Amino acid sequence: KITLHVCILLGLPGVQSQCPSPCHCHGDLQHVICDGVGLKKIPQVSEATRLLNLQRNNLGTVPSMAFSESKGLVSLHMQHCQIREIESQAFKGLKKLVYLYLSNNKISTIKSGAFEDLNMLTYLYLEGNQLSELTKGLFSPMINLFVLQLNNNRLRELQPGTFAGAKDLRWLHMSGNELTTLHPGSLDEVENLAILHLDRNRLSAYPSAAMSKLRVVEELTLGKNPMRTIPDNAFQSFGRYMEKLHLDDMGLEKLSADAFNGVTALKFLYLDNNNLKSLPSTMQLNVDTNMTLFNNPWTCSCQLAPLRKWMDSRQNETDAICESPPPQKGIQIRKSTAFKRCKSEKNNKGKKTKKSRTGRRQ
């Protein structure tokens, strides 16, 4: 007992058997809770500690070697801590860390090598910060990274090598940034992405070259980007896996004829609040697909006949209204009479073609 007491008083390296004041500890120091207790610097905790909650303190910076005595940490919570900068080797030694929460700070700088040793990290939350760029190779130690949250920062572009090393990344969230460019090759290292959120950015053209190596995207959100067209073969590399596609609130004027080449598994397609007049005739509309179509200036002509047929095959009401021709304006596509003649026109065309071919054979 005397020896232990002396160790605590002397604060010998590697010995931290008391709960740091003014925190609360549970389970023999396994959980150390310092939520909103007025800390100005990061406390040292025992190697036995698995979870350290530092939320709602005023820390400012995460210095190098900040957790050198806390090597047993699995989960580290540092949300709402007024953090502006993360220094190189800030998390060195945290080889068991799986969860790192850095959301809702003021982080504008993450120095190169900041994430050294985070080989086991699986979940990284950096949303709600002020990051305008990501250093090449910043995430390279994170060979097990699965989820990366970068929503609501100030990122302007993605360069090749940004995600080098993070080959197992599956969920990448970059909504609400200032992205204008995804350079070719910038997503090559993360070809196994299943969920990619790019909505609420400033992309004026679909980044075909950056997306071409992605193979298994199941959910893609592009809403609220100022894109006017979706080009041919936009989703072809991952089309057979894609189940959710958000193209809403973009000012979209055109979906190219072969935009949906290879897309076969779509269950949810959001096209509302755009400037679309028609859909590509080659687009496969499955009965199982759910679409939002409202607030578009649809032209109710035979080109929309496949859409009307799709509507008729479903019980769910789909709110889409004809803008033209004038006699159909304001009428729901489902109730429009503009498609009655389409079938007969098609048949007539077929008969004419058949007749002329017969003539040629003679």
Buried (B, 14 or more C-beta within 10 A) or exposed (E): EEEEEEBEEEEEEEBBEEBBEEBEBEEEBBBBBBBEBEBEEBBBBBBBBBBBBBBBBEBBBBBBEBBBBBBBBBBBBBBBBBBBBBBBBBBBBBBBBBBBBBBBBEBBBBBEBBBBBBBBBBBBBBBBBEBBBBBBBBBBBBBBBBBBBBBBBBBBBBBBBBBBBBBEBBBBBBBBBEBBBBBBBBBBBBBBBBBBBBBBBEBEBBBBEBBBBBEBBBBBBBBBBBBBBBBBBBBBBBBEBBBBBBBBBBBBBBBBEBBBBBBEBBEBBBBBBBBBBBBBEEBEBBEEBBBBBBBBBBBBBBBBBBBBEBBEEBEEEBEBBBBBEEEBEEBBBBEBEBBEEBEEEEEEEEEEEEEEEEEEEE
